[in-house]
Amino acid sequence: MNLQTLLFFIVILPVMFFGLLIALVVNLVDPTGDRFHRMAAWWGRFCARLLGIDIVISGEENYRKDRNYLVISNHAGMADIPLLLGALHLNLRFVAKEELGRIPLFGWALKQAGYVMIKRGQNREALRSLLNAASVLEQGRSVHIFPEGTRSEDGQLLPFKRGAFMIAQNSRTPILPITIIGSSAIAPKKSLKIRKGQVRMIIGQPIQTAGKKAAELQEETYRTISANLDTYGNAA
């Protein structure tokens, strides 16, 4: 077990546990989830500093902190979520698998804070959960979705699922495409080992959604993230 993995278990997990206990109370005081988000963003920055993860961000000028977006990124490692929370200056909520919402304490805090628990599949329940994400966007908050649906094992981009782009089409909220490079080496899939290193985030120009169908938005977003992976990933 290396130092970063040890720090994760003896420092980060206990901090997260006690933070979630506090969050349950904070969410009662502030049911909007905005204070919870500030706590989560601090936790993301804390994780990066403690584990020696250097985050290099390109394209910060491409988004406004006072706007809300449907944030779409590739998903290459377990570190993606805390790094995104800490790096983006947005009032952000994540779309997460419904199973995570059933985890005691963790799931309760996420649902209280307005995170969207989504059913997988094409049934009515899945559609209803997608509409919940659109509702969060309509309230002026940003929502993040991993359209691949799962982490890539080698950092290569997987096919995108349509659901995220149905939300974009219905809400008419701009898509903020983000390409993440290097996180697959920090916390690989099917491994508990964590390494220090550098993660690069490329924030693309917002993709306007008005008048576009879900399939068009899916293709444009995929093309943007794929091109950045090809350009910057090969240079890494």
C-alpha positions in Angstrom: 0.0 0.0 0.0 1.5 3.3 -1.1 1.3 6.7 0.8 -1.6 8.1 -1.2 -3.7 5.0 -0.7 -2.9 5.1 3.0 -3.9 8.7 3.3 -7.2 8.0 1.5 -8.2 5.4 4.1 -6.9 7.1 7.3 -7.6 10.7 6.5 -9.9 11.3 3.6 -12.5 8.7 4.4 -12.9 9.8 8.1 -13.1 13.5 7.0 -15.8 12.5 4.5 -17.7 10.5 7.1 -17.8 13.4 9.7 -18.4 15.9 6.9 -21.5 13.9 5.9 -22.8 13.9 9.4 -22.4 17.7 9.5 -24.0 17.9 6.0 -27.2 16.2 7.2 -27.7 19.1 9.6 -26.5 21.7 7.1 -29.1 20.4 4.6 -31.9 20.8 7.1 -30.9 24.4 7.6 -30.3 25.0 3.9 -32.5 22.7 1.9 -31.3 24.3 -1.4 -28.1 22.3 -1.1 -25.9 25.4 -1.8 -24.0 25.2 1.5 -23.5 21.4 1.0 -22.0 22.2 -2.4 -19.5 24.6 -0.8 -18.5 21.9 1.6 -18.2 19.4 -1.2 -16.0 21.8 -3.2 -13.7 22.3 -0.3 -13.5 18.5 0.2 -12.5 18.1 -3.5 -9.7 20.7 -3.2 -8.6 19.1 0.1 -8.4 15.6 -1.6 -6.3 17.0 -4.4 -3.8 18.8 -2.2 -3.5 15.9 0.3 -2.9 13.3 -2.4 -0.5 15.3 -4.4 -2.8 15.7 -7.5 -1.8 18.6 -9.7 -4.8 19.9 -11.7 -4.0 21.8 -14.9 -7.1 23.7 -16.2 -7.4 25.1 -19.8 -10.3 27.1 -21.0 -11.5 28.7 -17.7 -12.5 31.7 -19.8 -15.1 29.6 -21.6 -17.6 29.7 -18.8 -19.2 32.2 -16.5 -19.4 31.6 -12.7 -22.8 33.3 -12.5 -24.4 31.1 -15.2 -25.6 27.5 -15.0 -24.7 24.7 -17.4 -25.3 21.1 -18.1 -21.7 19.9 -17.6 -20.7 16.9 -19.6 -17.3 15.2 -19.3 -15.7 11.9 -19.9 -15.2 9.6 -16.9 -11.8 8.0 -16.6 -11.2 7.6 -12.9 -12.6 7.6 -9.3 -10.9 10.9 -8.7 -13.0 12.7 -11.4 -15.9 13.7 -9.1 -13.9 15.4 -6.2 -11.6 17.0 -8.8 -14.5 18.5 -10.7 -16.1 19.7 -7.5 -13.0 21.4 -6.4 -11.9 22.9 -9.8 -15.2 24.2 -11.2 -16.5 27.5 -9.9 -20.1 26.5 -10.4 -23.0 25.7 -8.1 -22.9 22.1 -9.1 -25.0 19.0 -8.6 -24.2 15.5 -9.9 -26.4 12.9 -11.5 -25.6 9.6 -9.8 -26.8 6.0 -10.0 -29.9 5.3 -7.9 -28.0 2.6 -6.0 -25.7 5.3 -4.4 -28.8 7.0 -3.0 -29.5 3.9 -0.9 -26.2 4.0 0.9 -26.9 5.1 4.5 -25.6 8.6 5.4 -23.9 9.1 2.0 -27.0 8.7 -0.1 -29.1 10.6 2.4 -26.9 13.6 2.2 -26.7 13.6 -1.6 -30.4 13.4 -2.0 -31.0 16.1 0.6 -28.6 18.4 -1.3 -30.4 18.0 -4.6 -28.2 15.5 -6.3 -30.2 13.6 -8.9 -30.5 9.8 -8.4 -31.2 8.3 -11.8 -32.6 4.9 -12.8 -30.8 3.2 -15.6 -32.8 1.9 -18.5 -35.6 3.2 -20.8 -38.6 2.9 -18.6 -40.9 5.6 -17.1 -38.9 5.7 -13.9 -35.7 6.5 -15.8 -37.5 9.2 -17.7 -38.8 10.7 -14.5 -35.4 10.9 -13.0 -34.1 12.7 -16.2 -36.9 15.3 -15.7 -35.6 15.8 -12.1 -32.3 16.8 -13.5 -34.0 19.3 -15.8 -35.8 20.7 -12.8 -32.5 21.4 -11.0 -31.2 23.2 -14.1 -34.4 25.3 -14.2 -33.7 26.4 -10.6 -30.5 28.0 -11.8 -28.0 25.4 -10.7 -25.5 23.4 -12.8 -25.8 19.7 -13.3 -23.0 17.3 -14.2 -23.5 14.0 -16.1 -21.0 11.4 -17.2 -22.7 10.3 -20.5 -20.6 7.2 -20.8 -22.5 5.7 -17.9 -19.4 4.1 -16.4 -15.6 4.7 -16.0 -13.3 3.9 -18.8 -10.6 1.4 -17.9 -7.9 2.9 -20.0 -8.9 6.5 -20.5 -10.3 5.9 -23.9 -13.7 7.5 -24.6 -16.7 5.2 -24.5 -20.0 5.7 -26.4 -22.3 8.3 -25.0 -25.8 7.5 -23.8 -28.7 9.6 -25.1 -30.3 10.5 -21.7 -28.0 13.5 -20.9 -28.8 15.1 -24.2 -32.5 14.7 -23.8 -32.1 16.8 -20.6 -30.2 19.4 -22.6 -32.8 19.5 -25.3 -35.7 19.9 -22.8 -34.0 22.4 -20.5 -32.3 24.4 -23.3 -29.4 24.9 -20.9 -26.0 25.3 -22.6 -23.7 22.2 -22.4 -20.3 22.8 -21.0 -18.0 20.1 -22.4 -15.0 19.1 -20.2 -12.3 16.7 -21.2 -10.4 15.0 -18.3 -7.0 13.5 -19.0 -4.8 11.6 -16.6 -7.3 10.5 -13.9 -7.3 6.9 -15.1 -3.7 6.8 -13.8 -4.6 8.4 -10.5 -7.4 6.0 -9.5 -7.8 3.2 -12.0 -11.0 1.3 -12.4 -11.0 -2.1 -10.6 -8.2 -0.9 -8.2 -8.1 0.6 -4.8 -4.6 1.9 -5.3 -4.3 5.7 -5.6 -1.3 7.5 -7.1 -0.2 11.1 -7.1 0.1 12.8 -10.5 -1.2 15.4 -12.9 -4.8 15.6 -14.2 -5.6 18.0 -17.0 -9.1 19.5 -17.6 -9.9 21.2 -20.9 -13.1 23.3 -20.6 -14.6 23.8 -24.1 -16.8 26.5 -25.5 -20.4 26.1 -24.3 -22.6 24.3 -26.8 -25.9 26.1 -27.3 -28.9 23.7 -27.2 -31.8 25.8 -28.4 -33.3 24.4 -31.6 -31.1 21.3 -31.6 -32.2 17.7 -31.1 -30.7 15.3 -28.6 -28.9 13.4 -31.3 -27.2 16.5 -32.6 -26.1 17.6 -29.2 -24.8 14.1 -28.4 -22.7 14.1 -31.6 -21.4 17.6 -31.1 -20.4 17.0 -27.5 -18.8 13.7 -28.3 -16.8 15.2 -31.1 -15.5 18.0 -28.9 -14.4 15.8 -26.0 -12.9 13.2 -28.4 -10.9 15.8 -30.3 -9.5 17.2 -27.0 -8.5 13.6 -25.9 -6.7 13.1 -29.2 -4.9 16.4 -29.1 -4.0 16.8 -25.5 -4.0 13.2 -24.5 -1.3 12.4 -27.0 0.7 15.4 -25.9 0.6 14.3 -22.2 
